[in-house]
């Protein structure tokens, strides 16, 4: 009977270790599962003025810091109200265009943000690519 208890405790401990490992591995995963979720998270992060959430939405191979600061300065907080978003396909299955419309400080607002597949999740294109090389 004692060995059954020990085996059950061992299995429970292994299960907890696996669950913690999965949580830690995915908590800072960039992007969102769908383009729609990426747009929703983008707007929510702007409303919350949350730089860290925007950084997690940015493509991991982009240098997004200056772009995030600019977007927060222009669009952060309650001034932006997005009333409609429309996601459109592009020539590439790995890129989508999201048209956002609503109001900014009470005036009509419309913009397009670009979504990119980043290893099976959807990120918002912000800032230049770290992989890019300037043209001579």
C-alpha positions as CSV (number, residue, x, y, z in Angstrom):
1,X,0.0,0.0,0.0
2,X,2.9,2.3,0.8
3,X,4.4,1.8,-2.7
4,X,1.1,2.8,-4.3
5,X,1.1,6.1,-2.4
6,X,4.7,6.7,-3.4
7,X,4.0,6.0,-7.0
8,X,0.9,8.3,-6.9
9,X,3.0,11.1,-5.3
10,X,5.7,10.7,-7.9
11,X,3.2,10.8,-10.8
12,X,1.6,13.9,-9.3
13,X,5.0,15.6,-8.9
14,X,5.9,14.8,-12.5
15,X,2.5,16.3,-13.7
16,X,3.1,19.5,-11.7
17,X,6.7,19.8,-13.2
18,X,5.3,19.4,-16.7
19,X,2.5,21.9,-16.1
20,X,4.9,24.5,-14.7
21,X,7.3,23.9,-17.6
22,X,4.5,24.4,-20.2
23,X,3.3,27.6,-18.4
24,X,6.9,29.0,-18.3
25,X,7.6,28.1,-21.9
26,X,4.4,29.8,-23.3
27,X,3.9,32.8,-21.0
28,X,6.3,35.0,-23.0
29,X,5.4,33.6,-26.4
30,X,5.2,36.3,-29.0
31,X,2.1,37.0,-30.9
32,X,-1.4,35.6,-30.7
33,X,-3.1,32.4,-32.0
34,X,-5.2,34.1,-34.6
35,X,-5.0,37.4,-36.6
36,X,-8.3,38.4,-34.8
37,X,-6.7,37.8,-31.4
38,X,-3.6,39.8,-32.4
39,X,-5.8,42.8,-33.4
40,X,-7.8,42.6,-30.1
41,X,-4.6,42.3,-28.0
42,X,-3.0,45.2,-29.9
43,X,-6.0,47.6,-29.2
44,X,-6.2,46.4,-25.6
45,X,-2.5,47.0,-25.1
46,X,-2.8,50.5,-26.5
47,X,-5.7,51.3,-24.2
48,X,-3.8,50.0,-21.2
49,X,-0.6,51.8,-22.4
50,X,1.2,48.6,-21.9
51,X,4.6,48.6,-23.5
52,X,5.3,45.0,-22.5
53,X,2.2,43.6,-24.1
54,X,2.9,45.5,-27.3
55,X,6.5,44.1,-27.3
56,X,5.1,40.6,-27.1
57,X,2.9,41.4,-30.1
58,X,5.8,42.7,-32.2
59,X,7.6,40.2,-34.4
60,X,10.5,38.8,-32.5
61,X,13.0,39.7,-35.2
62,X,11.9,43.3,-35.3
63,X,13.5,46.3,-33.6
64,X,10.2,47.6,-32.3
65,X,11.1,49.8,-29.3
66,X,10.9,53.2,-31.1
67,X,7.8,52.3,-33.0
68,X,6.1,51.1,-29.8
69,X,7.0,54.4,-28.0
70,X,5.6,56.3,-31.0
71,X,2.3,54.4,-31.1
72,X,1.9,54.7,-27.4
73,X,2.5,58.5,-27.6
74,X,0.0,58.9,-30.4
75,X,-2.6,56.2,-29.6
76,X,-2.2,55.1,-26.0
77,X,-4.8,55.4,-23.4
78,X,-8.5,56.1,-23.8
79,X,-8.2,58.6,-26.7
80,X,-8.5,55.8,-29.3
81,X,-11.7,54.0,-29.8
82,X,-11.7,51.2,-32.4
83,X,-15.2,50.5,-33.6
84,X,-14.4,48.2,-36.5
85,X,-11.6,46.0,-37.7
86,X,-11.4,44.1,-40.9
87,X,-8.7,41.6,-41.7
88,X,-7.8,41.1,-45.3
89,X,-5.6,38.5,-47.0
90,X,-2.5,39.5,-49.0
91,X,-0.5,37.7,-51.7
92,X,1.3,35.8,-48.9
93,X,-0.4,33.4,-46.5
94,X,2.1,34.7,-43.8
95,X,0.9,38.3,-44.0
96,X,-2.5,39.9,-43.4
97,X,-3.7,43.5,-43.4
98,X,-5.9,44.7,-40.6
99,X,-7.9,47.8,-41.3
100,X,-8.9,49.6,-38.0
101,X,-11.4,52.4,-37.9
102,X,-13.0,54.4,-35.1
103,X,-12.1,57.7,-33.4
104,X,-9.0,59.3,-32.0
105,X,-9.7,62.2,-29.6
106,X,-13.3,62.3,-31.1
107,X,-12.1,62.7,-34.7
108,X,-12.5,59.9,-37.3
109,X,-9.6,57.5,-37.3
110,X,-8.5,54.9,-39.8
111,X,-5.3,52.9,-40.2
112,X,-3.9,49.7,-41.5
113,X,-1.7,47.5,-39.3
114,X,0.2,44.6,-40.8
115,X,0.1,41.1,-39.2
116,X,2.7,38.5,-39.8
117,X,3.0,34.8,-39.1
118,X,5.8,34.4,-36.5
119,X,6.3,30.7,-36.0
120,X,2.7,29.8,-36.1
121,X,1.4,32.8,-34.2
122,X,0.3,36.2,-35.4
123,X,2.4,39.3,-34.6
124,X,2.0,43.0,-35.5
125,X,4.7,44.4,-37.7
126,X,6.3,47.3,-35.8
127,X,9.7,48.7,-36.5
128,X,12.5,47.6,-38.8
129,X,13.6,44.0,-39.1
130,X,16.7,43.1,-37.2
131,X,17.6,40.8,-40.1
132,X,17.4,43.5,-42.7
133,X,20.4,45.2,-44.2
134,X,20.2,48.8,-45.3
135,X,20.4,49.4,-49.0
136,X,23.8,50.9,-50.1
